Amino acid sequence: MNPTSAQRIVSPLPGRGHIWRTDELLRFGLNSRGIKALLDSGDLHRLRYGCYIRASKWNALGPGRQAKARIVAHAHGTLTTSTGGFVYSHLSAARLHGLFLWGVEDKVHILHQARPSADRWGKDVRGHTGHFTEGDVVVVDGLRATTLERTVFDCVRMLSYPKALVIIDHSLRMGADISALAERAAASDGKRGVRTLRKALENADPRSESAGETLTRELMQRLRIKPPQPQFEVQSRLGRHRMDFAWEEEKLALEFDGRTKYFDFKPTGEVIYQERRREKALVEEGWRFIRVEWKDLFQERAFKERILRAFR
């Protein structure tokens, strides 16, 4: 029996791969009605015009990896290669380098030497024009992107100070050259965002291990709370432990609990058990703990009162 029209419309997705252009799906035997049926059924997800991803794959990604998938989709959909005429820059380059990001958009950022005469960037793309040399370019996962230092320089100047500090902290932790960043700042006097860049460089600390730790440190500084020691090590009966922040004299520790969907991290029961076991051992040594979550960083008065009350 010949397959019915309805059966042809619900043809399965290709067995191999996860991201396809429309022309690739057509070559696999699907037609426009079949693609629409797969979208309607939830088996296929449209990443951008003319580019799709297997829905099960998309749904398994956290927000950070979804944003990176959009960059991959842009490259796949536009047939971009490592010798393309533009580079991925700003927040997209930051994602390719694996930098911590907080509270930023998920558009694809590309940098051209000059604005293309025919503007076809697309609604999901934020285009930038500016001078760059091949010394500003590296290949990351097969894609041309701005170097770590150029990426930080471009990102920080377009972001608010707390968001900029998150990127600066992590870039230094990853090995970014702070002298090169300072030289770029000095050579860019008067440009938009340079004051933010300089302030972030002055207050950066590569010891921060997450965006949440950076924002916690920035908040304590802004609220004029006595500065704690970051990544403080202490001994207990279970061995040596490292706390996010500690006031040694007061034997007071502050731990940032960043287990949220925003950072693609799902703790296991074992991780939680070991953390509580460690805390119990440190309490036996006289340590007290303050645990903060994301929501606490936006309740500044209550945050400060908790710490001052613990000091007293």
ABEGO torsion letter per residue (X at the ends): XBBBAAAAAABBBBABEABBBAAAAAAAGBBAAAAAAAAAAGABBBABBGBBBBAAAAAABBAAAAAAAAAAAAAAAAGBBAABABBBBEAAAAAAAGBBBBGBBABBBBBBABBBABBAAEAABBBBBEBBBAAABBBBGGBBBBBAAAAAAAAAAABBAAAAAAAAAAAAAAGBBAAAAAAAAAAABGBBGAAAAAAAAAABBAABABAAAAAAAAAAAAAGBBBBBBGBBBBBAAEBBBBABBBAAAGBBBBBBABBAAAGBBBBAAAAAAAAAAAAAAAAAGBBBBBBBAAAAABAAAAAAAAAAAAX
